[in-house]
Amino acid sequence: MEGKQKEDVLLPRISLNAKSGKSLIPIGGEFRNYSIKGIIGRGGYGEIYYAFDPRQSDHVALKVEGKMRRGKLAKRTILEQKILLRMQGRPHCPKMAASGSVGNLNFIALEVLSINLSDLRKVAPGKRLGNSTVARIVQQAIGALYDLHNIGYVHRDVKPPNMCFGIRPETRHVLYLLDFGLVRKFMKEDGTLRPRREKAGFRGTFRYVSVRVHEKQEQCPADDLTSLVYSAIELSHSFLPWKQVTNSEQMRQYKKSVAKQGFSCVSESMGLHMVNVARAVVNLVPWTTIDYVRLQSMLNGATDGLKVTDPYEWDVGMKK
């Protein structure tokens, strides 16, 4: 894979020089049956390693989290494993090879995917993706959210860093939704809605959450779709209009103003079809039935006649 990284922009960046003292698992070491070859990424809740599974003669992305966090039992990996298990076989869910715990660490072994959409945007010309690409990304992401919402969960952290493409020939045009550690069940098994809290704790990432989330309202499927709209703005416009705002109330007001003005400040870069979807999404009535297929079809005119399975701009010249 190291040799190919200079040729294919999609392939993940793998660090081979992470200091073992700063890693949960030492690079070059063994973890269960996996040989740790490098590190793909790290965050506040854990690390993702590039590992080799000799049983399958294949590499995996090994997501690892400590069992304890700030003196409390860490539940993100456990929750994510539960959702991944429910979602296996659906087109936009990564394949899970294994999960479990070793010592004081929980882990999930997943198929290796591309760099995330945020990093992909940053290596694109002008640090923005073309309208056809963004339209097809959003069409696929809507499908991914439908699958999640259909089993009764909201994601609560939809953003470009949590979306990737496959890297195999048969999956490099397939979008994958990642990181289910913040999901919340909103619908019971019989299809009825769970009672809503009067005031919900904040979950998500400030710049991508909906106005309702800033107001500490219980999150619903419409909020995930609003986060997807904001993600689309960033991918096509190269930045969000409220990028420099750090205060939650000011950001809430900014988002309300942009929506009230019909997304006119980003309409030129987003294109008419995406703007129409953005307007439709922010006008969704919370907790009502969503027509996901209609939202997808509204973007057909923005794809330049291309299907989601057709080549994307990184296939035709966007190289590192």
HELIX and SHEET records of a PDB file:
HELIX    1   1 LYS A    4  LYS A    6  5                                   3    
HELIX    2   2 SER A   20  LYS A   22  5                                   3    
HELIX    3   3 ARG A   76  MET A   87  1                                  12    
HELIX    4   4 LEU A  117  LYS A  122  1                                   6    
HELIX    5   5 PRO A  125  LYS A  127  5                                   3    
HELIX    6   6 ASN A  131  ASN A  150  1                                  20    
HELIX    7   7 PRO A  160  ASN A  162  5                                   3    
HELIX    8   8 PHE A  206  TYR A  208  5                                   3    
HELIX    9   9 VAL A  211  HIS A  214  1                                   4    
HELIX   10  10 PRO A  221  HIS A  237  1                                  17    
HELIX   11  11 SER A  248  LYS A  260  1                                  13    
HELIX   12  12 SER A  264  VAL A  266  5                                   3    
HELIX   13  13 SER A  267  MET A  270  1                                   4    
HELIX   14  14 LEU A  272  VAL A  282  1                                  11    
HELIX   15  15 TYR A  292  SER A  297  1                                   6    
HELIX   16  16 ASN A  300  ALA A  302  5                                   3    
HELIX   17  17 GLU A  313  ASP A  315  5                                   3    
SHEET    1   A 6 GLU A  30  PHE A  31  0                                        
SHEET    2   A 6 TYR A  34  GLY A  43 -1                                        
SHEET    3   A 6 GLY A  46  ASP A  53 -1                                        
SHEET    4   A 6 ASP A  58  GLY A  66 -1                                        
SHEET    5   A 6 LEU A 105  LEU A 110 -1                                        
SHEET    6   A 6 MET A  96  VAL A 102 -1                                        
SHEET    1   B 2 MET A  68  ARG A  69  0                                        
SHEET    2   B 2 LYS A  72  LEU A  73 -1                                        
SHEET    1   C 3 LEU A 113  ASN A 116  0                                        
SHEET    2   C 3 MET A 163  GLY A 166 -1                                        
SHEET    3   C 3 LEU A 175  LEU A 177 -1                                        
SHEET    1   D 2 TYR A 153  VAL A 154  0                                        
SHEET    2   D 2 ARG A 184  LYS A 185 -1                                        
END                                                                             
